[in-house]
Amino acid sequence: MGRYFHSEVDIKSPWHQVLAAFWQRYPNPYSAHVLTEDVLYREVTPSNHLLSRRLLTKTNRLPGWAERVFPTHMARAVYVLEDSIVDPDRHTLTTKTWNLNHNTLMTVVERCSFEEDHSRPLWTKLRREAWISSAVYGLARPIQEFGLSRFKSNQAKAMRGLEYALSKIQTEAPPNLHGDQGESSEKHKPLPPQATPTSTQKPKQFV
């Protein structure tokens, strides 16, 4: 069993501005844990969809109890792949991210959907889901609990970083965010299929 996270947020900004802010959100004052970002692949399909694959490098500080359990030489950097699809006709941006290393310790798969609110065109709906699992025998549950707590903290920083990027694009103040977020106690939904990372060649699968 793993842990599942879900949140839905309404962003008081039109979809095209949120899309621009998404691409421009790094660096920002809330993303000190994000060290690098690199575009590995990008394509505009015949159906006018923009496909992108990026590699992000993030820090991975372990909690104190884990520092005593795992080797001190364990790499503290986490490499994360981000696949995204932009549909400019439907005004949607869908992303999927997952870590490439430390998979035995913890795997985090996140799926986000940014969609124009058709009833309120000046607003954008953000739906975020995450699946957190660990394969460490005997320690899976505390590791997953730590992963869930760390994910909540990082996604809150991600929202503040998006606000910061939006504030640089807009002339007014950063957008207001309203929403609910929750999680199941021990419910583990099936993981989205994970693509095999590639270099600059076209990935076999996107979001």
Phi, psi and chi 1 to 4 in degrees:
 res  aa     phi    psi   chi1   chi2   chi3   chi4
   1 MET       -  139.8  -61.9  -68.1  -69.3      -
   2 GLY  -117.2 -167.1      -      -      -      -
   3 ARG  -115.0  148.1  -59.2  -53.0  -52.4  -92.2
   4 TYR  -125.7  137.7  172.6   70.6      -      -
   5 PHE  -125.9  143.1  174.7   88.4      -      -
   6 HIS  -146.3  137.9  167.5  -97.8      -      -
   7 SER  -148.8  152.3   68.6      -      -      -
   8 GLU  -132.1  129.4  -66.1 -173.6    8.2      -
   9 VAL  -132.4  139.8  175.3      -      -      -
  10 ASP  -100.9  123.5  -67.6  -27.0      -      -
  11 ILE  -103.9  123.9  -55.0  174.0      -      -
  12 LYS   -82.2   66.7 -168.0  176.8 -178.7 -178.7
  13 SER  -156.6  144.6  -65.5      -      -      -
  14 PRO   -66.1  155.6   21.9  -31.1      -      -
  15 TRP   -58.2  -40.2  177.8   82.7      -      -
  16 HIS   -65.5  -31.1   69.6  -85.1      -      -
  17 GLN   -74.4  -38.3  -72.0 -173.4   -8.4      -
  18 VAL   -64.1  -40.2  173.7      -      -      -
  19 LEU   -60.6  -46.3  177.4   64.2      -      -
  20 ALA   -62.7  -41.2      -      -      -      -
  21 ALA   -66.2  -34.6      -      -      -      -
  22 PHE   -58.8  -43.8  175.7   82.2      -      -
  23 TRP   -74.6  -21.5  -62.4  120.8      -      -
  24 GLN  -107.7   14.1  -59.6  174.1   36.6      -
  25 ARG   -77.0  -15.8   69.0 -169.0 -169.1  -79.8
  26 TYR  -111.4  139.9  -60.5  131.1      -      -
  27 PRO   -80.2  160.9   31.4  -35.2      -      -
  28 ASN  -150.6  164.3   67.0   71.6      -      -
  29 PRO   -62.4  -13.7  -21.2   32.8      -      -
  30 TYR  -104.2    5.8  -50.8  100.5      -      -
  31 SER  -119.1   39.0   65.5      -      -      -
  32 ALA   -62.1  -23.7      -      -      -      -
  33 HIS   -79.4   -9.9   63.9  -67.4      -      -
  34 VAL   -95.4  114.2 -179.8      -      -      -
  35 LEU   -91.7  -43.8  -54.6  179.1      -      -
  36 THR  -144.0  159.2   64.3      -      -      -
  37 GLU  -143.4  134.1   60.4  171.2  -23.0      -
  38 ASP  -138.2  135.6  -62.5  -77.6      -      -
  39 VAL   -84.4  120.7  176.2      -      -      -
  40 LEU   -93.2  -30.1  -58.0 -177.7      -      -
  41 TYR  -159.2  143.9  178.5   82.5      -      -
  42 ARG  -153.9  137.7 -174.4  156.4  -77.4  167.2
  43 GLU  -153.5  142.5  174.0 -166.2   10.7      -
  44 VAL  -102.2  119.5  176.9      -      -      -
  45 THR   -81.1  165.9   68.6      -      -      -
  46 PRO   -57.8  -25.9  -26.9   36.3      -      -
  47 SER   -86.6    9.6   57.6      -      -      -
  48 ASN    70.9   31.7 -159.7   32.4      -      -
  49 HIS   -99.9  138.8  -68.0  170.8      -      -
  50 LEU   -95.6  116.8  174.5   64.0      -      -
  51 LEU  -103.5  134.3  -50.5 -177.2      -      -
  52 SER  -138.6  147.1  -59.6      -      -      -
  53 ARG  -131.7  126.5  169.4  164.2  -75.1 -177.2
  54 ARG  -125.7  152.6  -59.8 -163.1  -60.4  170.9
  55 LEU  -112.1  123.4  175.6   66.1      -      -
  56 LEU  -111.7  141.5  -53.6  175.6      -      -
  57 THR  -112.8  125.0  -54.2      -      -      -
  58 LYS  -128.6  156.9  -57.6 -177.4  179.3 -177.0
  59 THR   -78.9  158.0   56.3      -      -      -
  60 ASN  -140.4   70.5 -178.2   40.0      -      -
  61 ARG   -73.0  128.0 -178.4  178.8  179.0 -177.5
  62 LEU   -86.4  153.1  -65.0  174.9      -      -
  63 PRO   -68.6  164.5   25.4  -34.8      -      -
  64 GLY   -56.9  -43.3      -      -      -      -
  65 TRP   -65.1  -32.8   61.0  -95.0      -      -
  66 ALA   -73.2  -31.0      -      -      -      -
  67 GLU   -60.3  -30.8  -65.1  -80.0   -0.4      -
  68 ARG   -82.7  -17.5  -63.5 -171.2  -66.1  -90.1
  69 VAL   -96.1  -42.2  173.9      -      -      -
  70 PHE   -97.9  154.8  -63.4   99.5      -      -
  71 PRO   -57.3  143.6  -21.3   31.9      -      -
  72 THR   -68.4  -23.0   56.2      -      -      -
  73 HIS   -84.6   -0.3   64.3  -89.9      -      -
  74 MET   -59.2  132.8  175.7  179.0  -74.8      -
  75 ALA   -60.1  138.0      -      -      -      -
  76 ARG   -97.7   -2.4  -65.0  -62.4 -175.4 -104.1
  77 ALA   -92.9  139.7      -      -      -      -
  78 VAL  -115.4  130.8  177.8      -      -      -
  79 TYR  -101.3  125.2  -58.7  102.8      -      -
  80 VAL  -122.5  129.8  177.8      -      -      -
  81 LEU   -94.6  140.1  -89.4 -172.5      -      -
  82 GLU  -127.2  115.0  173.6 -165.9   87.2      -
  83 ASP   -99.7  142.6  -80.5    0.3      -      -
  84 SER  -145.7  150.9   62.7      -      -      -
  85 ILE  -131.4  124.6  -60.4  178.6      -      -
  86 VAL  -106.7  125.2  177.7      -      -      -
  87 ASP  -111.8   98.8 -174.7  -22.2      -      -
  88 PRO   -70.6  -19.0   26.5  -33.8      -      -
  89 ASP   -78.9  -41.6  -62.7  -36.4      -      -
  90 ARG   -91.2   -4.4  -61.8  179.0   58.1 -170.5
  91 HIS    57.2   58.1  -72.1 -172.1      -      -
  92 THR  -133.2  147.5   61.0      -      -      -
  93 LEU  -131.0  121.2  163.2   64.5      -      -
  94 THR  -119.4  131.4  -53.9      -      -      -
  95 THR  -128.6  152.1   69.2      -      -      -
  96 LYS  -138.1  131.6 -176.6 -178.5   73.9  175.4
  97 THR  -128.8  149.1   60.7      -      -      -
  98 TRP  -157.5  151.1   67.3   98.9      -      -
  99 ASN   -82.2  143.4   56.2  -59.1      -      -
 100 LEU   -92.6  -28.9  -62.9  177.8      -      -
 101 ASN  -118.5  172.7   58.9  -22.1      -      -
 102 HIS    59.0   30.7  -57.2  -46.9      -      -
 103 ASN   -68.6  -30.8  -59.6  101.7      -      -
 104 THR   -68.5  -42.3  -60.5      -      -      -
 105 LEU   -63.6  -50.3  177.3   62.0      -      -
 106 MET  -163.8  139.3 -173.1 -170.8  -51.9      -
 107 THR  -120.3  128.8  -63.2      -      -      -
 108 VAL  -123.3  119.8  179.5      -      -      -
 109 VAL  -115.2  126.1  179.4      -      -      -
 110 GLU  -123.6  137.3  177.7 -173.8   21.0      -
 111 ARG  -126.2  128.9 -173.1 -170.6  -61.8  -86.7
 112 CYS  -125.0  144.8  -66.7      -      -      -
 113 SER  -131.6  118.4  174.1      -      -      -
 114 PHE  -104.9  119.5  -60.5   80.2      -      -
 115 GLU  -137.7  137.8 -178.7  177.1   -2.1      -
 116 GLU   -62.4  135.4  179.6 -176.8  -87.1      -
 117 ASP   -81.8  105.3 -173.0  -22.0      -      -
 118 HIS   -67.4  -23.1  -61.9  -65.5      -      -
 119 SER   -81.0  -19.8   63.6      -      -      -
 120 ARG  -138.9   86.2  -61.6  178.6  -61.8  173.8
 121 PRO   -59.2  -19.5  -23.8   34.1      -      -
 122 LEU   -87.5    4.9  -64.0 -178.8      -      -
 123 TRP  -118.3  156.1  -69.7   70.4      -      -
 124 THR  -128.3  134.1  -58.7      -      -      -
 125 LYS   -92.7  132.6  -65.3 -179.2  178.4 -179.9
 126 LEU  -119.2  120.4  166.8   57.5      -      -
 127 ARG  -112.9  126.2  175.0 -174.9  172.8   88.9
 128 ARG  -124.5  132.4 -173.6 -169.5  -53.7  -89.6
 129 GLU  -130.9  149.4  -64.9  179.2  -77.0      -
 130 ALA  -147.0  143.4      -      -      -      -
 131 TRP  -120.5  124.5  -63.4  -99.9      -      -
 132 ILE  -122.8  125.6  -58.3  164.2      -      -
 133 SER  -141.1  160.6   60.3      -      -      -
 134 SER  -142.1  144.4  173.0      -      -      -
 135 ALA  -110.1   15.9      -      -      -      -
 136 VAL   -82.4  114.0  178.2      -      -      -
 137 TYR   -63.5  129.4 -179.2   76.7      -      -
 138 GLY    85.0  -16.5      -      -      -      -
 139 LEU  -123.9    6.6  -68.2  173.9      -      -
 140 ALA   -58.1  -44.2      -      -      -      -
 141 ARG   -64.4  -51.7  178.0  165.7  -63.2 -162.8
 142 PRO   -63.2  -32.9   18.7  -31.4      -      -
 143 ILE   -65.9  -41.8  -69.6  173.1      -      -
 144 GLN   -66.8  -37.5  -70.9  165.1  177.0      -
 145 GLU   -64.1  -43.3  -68.9  -65.5  -22.8      -
 146 PHE   -62.4  -43.0  165.8   75.1      -      -
 147 GLY   -61.6  -39.5      -      -      -      -
 148 LEU   -65.2  -44.8  178.8   61.1      -      -
 149 SER   -62.6  -43.5  176.0      -      -      -
 150 ARG   -64.9  -38.7  173.5   67.4   59.9   84.4
 151 PHE   -63.7  -43.4 -179.4   84.6      -      -
 152 LYS   -59.3  -43.8  -71.1  179.5  178.3  179.7
 153 SER   -63.3  -44.7  173.5      -      -      -
 154 ASN   -69.9  -36.2  -74.7  -15.0      -      -
 155 GLN   -71.5  -29.5   69.5   91.6   27.2      -
 156 ALA   -65.6  -40.5      -      -      -      -
 157 LYS   -65.1  -37.7  -66.5  176.5 -176.9  177.4
 158 ALA   -62.4  -39.5      -      -      -      -
 159 MET   -67.1  -39.9  -70.6  -52.3  -53.9      -
 160 ARG   -66.6  -35.4  -70.8 -165.2  -69.1  -90.6
 161 GLY   -66.0  -37.7      -      -      -      -
 162 LEU   -66.3  -41.3 -173.4   65.7      -      -
 163 GLU   -58.7  -42.5  -68.7  179.2    8.5      -
 164 TYR   -62.0  -44.7  178.0   83.3      -      -
 165 ALA   -65.2  -38.6      -      -      -      -
 166 LEU   -64.1  -40.2  -83.2  165.3      -      -
 167 SER   -64.6  -27.6   69.3      -      -      -
 168 LYS   -76.7  -27.4  -66.7  176.2   63.9  176.8
 169 ILE   -81.9  -39.9  -66.5  173.3      -      -
 170 GLN   -88.3  162.3  -59.0  168.8  -26.0      -
 171 THR   -92.0  -19.2   56.8      -      -      -
 172 GLU   -90.8 -173.2   64.9  -91.9   20.6      -
 173 ALA   -70.7  166.4      -      -      -      -
 174 PRO   -57.1  150.6  -24.9   34.1      -      -
 175 PRO   -66.7  155.3   27.7  -35.3      -      -
 176 ASN   -86.2  142.3  -64.9  -39.6      -      -
 177 LEU  -117.3  133.6  -57.6  177.3      -      -
 178 HIS  -136.5  138.4  -53.0  -81.7      -      -
 179 GLY   172.5  176.0      -      -      -      -
 180 ASP  -115.7  151.1  -57.5  -41.0      -      -
 181 GLN  -143.5  146.1   61.2 -175.2   36.5      -
 182 GLY  -160.1 -178.3      -      -      -      -
 183 GLU  -155.4  156.3   45.4  144.8  -33.3      -
 184 SER   -84.4  156.8   61.7      -      -      -
 185 SER   -64.2  -56.7   58.2      -      -      -
 186 GLU  -135.8   15.7  -77.5  -64.9  -35.8      -
 187 LYS   -71.5  134.4 -176.8  178.1 -180.0 -178.8
 188 HIS  -126.2  106.2  179.3   51.2      -      -
 189 LYS   -77.4  155.7  -67.4 -169.5  176.7 -178.6
 190 PRO   -58.0  136.5  -21.9   31.7      -      -
 191 LEU   -66.5  141.1  -72.4  177.8      -      -
 192 PRO   -62.3  147.1  -17.9   29.2      -      -
 193 PRO   -59.2  136.8   18.9  -30.6      -      -
 194 GLN  -100.3  127.9  -62.8 -174.6   31.6      -
 195 ALA   -80.8  151.4      -      -      -      -
 196 THR   -79.2  127.9  -58.5      -      -      -
 197 PRO   -63.3  144.2   22.0  -31.7      -      -
 198 THR  -128.4  176.0   61.9      -      -      -
 199 SER   -91.9 -111.8   56.6      -      -      -
 200 THR   -95.7    0.2   55.8      -      -      -
 201 GLN   -75.7  156.5  -62.1 -179.5   -8.2      -
 202 LYS   -62.1  125.5 -179.7  176.8 -179.8  178.6
 203 PRO   -63.1  148.7  -19.9   31.7      -      -
 204 LYS   -71.8  -25.8  -65.5 -178.6  179.5  179.4
 205 GLN  -147.1  136.0  176.2 -176.9  -17.8      -
 206 PHE  -108.7 -163.0  -85.6   83.0      -      -
 207 VAL   -56.8      - -179.5      -      -      -
